[in-house]
Amino acid sequence: MLTKEIATEFAHDWVDSWNKHDLDRVLDHYTDDFEMTTPLIVSLMNEPSGTLSGKDRVRNYWEKGLEKYPDLHFQIIDVLSSVSSVTIYYTSVLNKKAVEFFLFNEQGKVYKAIAHYD
């Protein structure tokens, strides 16, 4: 079970990894076959489903994102948790508000993430 403390630690480490543009560290939070869904996948990857599976495909997407937004910096607004999930509400690229929902496996790795933007 995810506690509020574990969820908060995850959120801060995840944001810090992104703010340092350290994709290896970001990807350490995920399973090898995790699934990422976001409307930005539609625009950056020309993938109509908005979903990519696997670290290699998502890494490629995130690399393109960092190229497009070289000043990317996230700031946490709030962190919410449940039994096996965490939701991070944060300021994202272009100062947009974002909410990202993460589902965790029993080993504490994210196997599915869904991002939402204003």
Secondary structure by P-SEA (a helix, b strand, c coil): cccaaaaaaaaaaaaaaaaaccccccccccccccccccccccccccccccccccaaaaaaaaaaaaaacccbbbbbcccccccccccccccccccbbbbbbbbbcccccccbbbbbcc
